[in-house]
Amino acid sequence: MNTISLQIPEEFLFSVKIPRKSLETELKKELAIQLYREGLTTFANAHRLAGISKIEFHFLLGERKIPRQYSIEDYEKDIFNLQKWKESK
């Protein structure tokens, strides 16, 4: 997988209240949360960027009171797929 490096001034990092040893991990989580909140990425991509499981990302969104982006169309697709799955049994 290709990656992109981001240049962040060290002066800024000194003012961030994140321990140095967990800086990269926490910044990835923050970026993932913000991209998801703004609708710029999917839930699946956001949890992968954050480097945590789906369940952990659900909890993280809940702690921040960020609603899941789950439309009526998504719900209807899920119901349809569930019915197809039940019929195949």
C-alpha positions in Angstrom: 0.0 0.0 0.0 1.3 3.4 -0.9 1.4 6.0 1.8 1.6 9.8 2.1 3.7 11.6 4.6 2.5 14.8 6.2 4.9 17.5 7.3 3.8 19.0 10.7 5.9 21.7 12.3 7.6 20.4 15.5 6.5 23.6 17.3 2.9 22.5 16.8 3.6 19.0 18.1 5.1 20.4 21.3 1.8 22.2 22.0 -0.4 19.1 21.4 -1.4 17.3 24.6 -0.6 13.8 23.3 2.3 11.8 24.6 5.1 11.5 22.0 5.1 7.7 22.0 1.4 7.6 20.9 1.4 10.7 18.7 1.2 9.0 15.3 -1.5 6.6 16.5 -3.6 9.4 18.1 -3.2 11.7 15.1 -4.4 9.0 12.7 -7.5 8.4 14.9 -8.2 12.2 15.0 -7.9 12.4 11.2 -10.1 9.4 10.7 -12.8 10.8 13.0 -12.8 14.1 11.3 -12.9 12.7 7.8 -15.8 10.4 8.8 -17.6 13.2 10.6 -17.4 15.4 7.5 -18.6 12.6 5.2 -15.3 12.6 3.3 -14.7 8.9 3.9 -16.6 5.7 4.7 -16.8 4.0 8.1 -14.7 1.1 6.8 -11.9 3.4 5.5 -12.0 5.5 8.7 -11.6 2.6 11.1 -8.7 1.2 8.9 -7.0 4.6 8.9 -7.4 4.8 12.7 -5.8 1.4 12.9 -8.6 0.0 15.2 -11.4 -2.5 14.8 -14.9 -1.7 13.7 -16.2 -2.1 17.3 -13.5 0.1 18.7 -14.3 2.8 16.1 -18.0 2.5 17.0 -17.1 3.2 20.6 -14.8 6.1 19.7 -17.6 7.7 17.6 -20.0 7.2 20.5 -17.6 8.8 23.0 -17.4 11.8 20.7 -21.2 11.8 20.1 -20.7 11.5 16.4 -23.7 9.8 14.7 -23.2 7.0 12.2 -23.9 7.9 8.6 -26.6 5.3 8.0 -29.3 6.4 5.6 -32.7 5.0 5.0 -31.3 3.5 1.7 -28.6 1.8 3.7 -31.2 0.3 6.0 -33.4 -0.9 3.1 -30.4 -2.5 1.5 -29.6 -4.3 4.8 -33.1 -5.5 5.1 -33.1 -6.7 1.5 -29.8 -8.5 2.0 -31.0 -10.1 5.3 -34.2 -11.4 3.6 -32.1 -12.9 0.7 -29.8 -14.5 3.2 -32.8 -16.0 5.2 -34.3 -17.4 2.0 -31.0 -19.0 1.0 -31.0 -21.1 4.2 
